[in-house]
Amino acid sequence: MHTKAIIFLLFSTFLWANCGNNPDDLQKQVFAIHDEVMPKMDEIYSLRKDLLETKTNGTATQKVL
């Protein structure tokens, strides 16, 4: 599953679970999650790249392990 799809599903689930809340509070909560996840995107892309290389090469590197 693509990273954007995962993020969309997380936000959708969060919004669905909190549908009774004030929209302003909900927006603040969504941005708090966004601000927490976004700094980790470089690491996620790097790990994804390493995993794809592992799949192609057939061997796991120490970095992946």
VMD Tcl script that draws the C-alpha trace (Angstrom):
set ca {
  {0.00 0.00 0.00}
  {1.33 3.44 -0.83}
  {2.33 5.86 1.90}
  {-0.28 8.43 0.85}
  {-3.01 5.79 1.05}
  {-1.88 4.77 4.53}
  {-1.89 8.37 5.73}
  {-5.33 8.91 4.18}
  {-6.68 5.82 5.95}
  {-5.23 6.95 9.28}
  {-6.76 10.41 8.99}
  {-10.08 8.99 7.77}
  {-10.25 6.57 10.68}
  {-9.37 9.33 13.11}
  {-12.06 11.63 11.69}
  {-14.67 8.87 11.70}
  {-13.92 8.00 15.32}
  {-14.23 11.64 16.39}
  {-17.14 12.74 14.20}
  {-19.06 14.22 17.15}
  {-16.33 16.73 18.05}
  {-16.19 20.42 17.28}
  {-14.73 20.96 13.75}
  {-12.12 23.39 15.07}
  {-10.96 20.86 17.67}
  {-10.93 18.15 15.04}
  {-8.80 20.29 12.74}
  {-6.32 20.91 15.55}
  {-6.14 17.18 16.26}
  {-5.58 16.34 12.58}
  {-2.79 18.90 12.28}
  {-1.19 17.59 15.47}
  {-1.03 14.11 13.93}
  {0.20 15.56 10.64}
  {2.95 17.48 12.43}
  {4.00 14.33 14.28}
  {4.09 12.10 11.20}
  {5.65 14.40 8.60}
  {9.15 14.57 10.15}
  {9.26 10.76 9.86}
  {8.53 10.71 6.12}
  {12.21 10.80 5.10}
  {12.89 7.77 7.27}
  {9.83 5.97 5.87}
  {10.93 6.62 2.27}
  {14.49 5.53 3.05}
  {13.31 2.28 4.66}
  {10.93 1.65 1.77}
  {13.79 2.12 -0.70}
  {15.96 -0.30 1.29}
  {13.18 -2.88 1.37}
  {12.60 -2.59 -2.37}
  {16.35 -3.05 -2.98}
  {16.29 -6.09 -0.68}
  {13.40 -7.53 -2.65}
  {15.28 -6.95 -5.91}
  {18.64 -8.26 -4.69}
  {17.23 -11.12 -2.66}
  {19.40 -10.34 0.38}
  {18.68 -8.20 3.40}
  {21.20 -5.58 4.43}
  {22.08 -4.90 8.07}
  {20.28 -1.55 7.72}
  {17.01 -3.32 6.89}
  {17.46 -5.90 9.61}
}
mol new
graphics top color blue
foreach p $ca { graphics top sphere $p radius 0.5 }
foreach p [lrange $ca 0 end-1] q [lrange $ca 1 end] { graphics top cylinder $p $q radius 0.2 }
display resetview
